[in-house]
């Protein structure tokens, strides 16, 4: 079968198509013919090697983790799915990939595709949906009436997280460029800062939570808009010692991650703010809950561009430019 793979980490990862063996199934797994796969910023970050101590791939490795497709085979202990079922899933952190003709999906990580979405739309959801769900509901415990700051509101994670936060009853502040102000307002954003005209830390105040989606000093600046007792959940780092311990990394990495986050932890503690780094985990049960929100149109997918399978490498390059409005998706069939 055909798969988009990379051969090494660093500046020249040698991304390209390769003929790889069709995966074999374990008893609790599904074989899915992938109809569409979406790309996420973490896919480009993996290529740099920054997550090499944390995410383990046997090179050459298949890229991507979000997929939607049709089950063609099930393992002997699979009970919830059968061949012919349309499913969507995220297989991040399993050492396998989704940008391929076929992908193996553990039964526990899959969910039935929302009936009202096509495969391209469904493939756009898993990573941004699970990340938003776990950051806003599990980590930040976001409640109705609270205020959450979700910077870069027109991006893949932003367009989903704004809608989920509004569904939870929160008020949402965000940043975006002039041309995307109407888009984020249409998704429900209450306070919109045009970052080309204003600095968010001089405009926003009294927030209960921040979803860290922008690299650089944005997370430190966001401390100033938060109330005591509030929460920062960062998707872009710095990694922290709690993350290392949760993944049972060794003492050296735990120490290093502790050093990396020492400054933000100290600054946050001074203001009685909790900081943590989040790596979203695949979860079929949560995807099923997210599917209900999609089927009732409380949340709608936002897709910037669809690339044919043959141009999958271009999809990664396009995403890396950082200007996508919503998700970038690859269509296989």
GIVENMO-V151656 format. One line per field, one symbol per residue. ss: DSSP state (H for helix, E for strand, C for the rest). psi: psi as a letter, one per 20 degrees, with the letter a starting at -180 (. if undefined). burial: b if it has 16 or more other C-alpha atoms within 10 Angstrom, else e. A space follows every 50 residues. Layout:
ss=???
psi=???
burial=???
This chain:
ss=CEEEEECCCCCCCCCEEEECCCCCCCCCEEEEEEEEEEECHHHHHHHHCC CCCCCCCCCCEECCCEEEEEEEEECCCCCCCCCCCEEEEECCCCCCCCCE CEEEEEHHHEEECCCCCCHHHHHCCHHHHHHHHHHHHHHCCCCCCCEEEE CCCCEHHHHHHHHHHHHCCCEEEEEECHHHHHHHHHHCCCEEEECCCCCH HHCCCCEEEEEECCCCCHHHHHHHHEEEEEEEEECCCCCCHHHHHHCCCC HHHHHHHHHHCHHHHHHHHHCCCEEEECCCCCCHHHHHHHHHHHHCCCCC CCEEEEEEHHHHHHHHHHHHCCCCCEEEEEECC
psi=rpqorqhrqbhmimprqqoqqpqqqrhkqqppophqqqqqhhghhghhjh jhigpoqoqqqprqipqpappiqqrhjphiqrpipprqrpkqjijarimr hqqpoqhiiqqppphiqrhgghiiggghggggghgggggilprpirpppn rliiaghghghghgghhijrppqrqrrgijghghhhiipgopooiihqph iigqrkqiqpooiprbjhgghihiiqqqjappopijrqqrhhgghhjlrr hghggghgghjgghgghghhjlqppqqpoqqqohghhgghhhhghjkhpq qopgqpqqghkhhhgghghihjjpnbqpqppg.
burial=ebbbbbbbbeeeeebbbbebeeeebbeebbbbbbbbbbbbebbbebbbbe eeeeeebeebbbbbbbbbbbbebbbeebeebeeebbbbbbbbbeebbbbb bbbbbbbbbbbbbbeeeebbbbbbbbbbbbbbbbbbeebbebbeebbbbb bbbbbbbbbbbbbbbbebebbbbbbbbeebbebbbebbbbbbbbeeeeeb beebbebbbbbbbeeeeebbebbbbbbbebbbbbbbbbbbbebbeeeeee eebbeebbebbbebbeebeeeebbbbbbbbebbbebbbebbebbeeeebb bbbbebbebeebbebbeebeeeebbbbbbbbbe
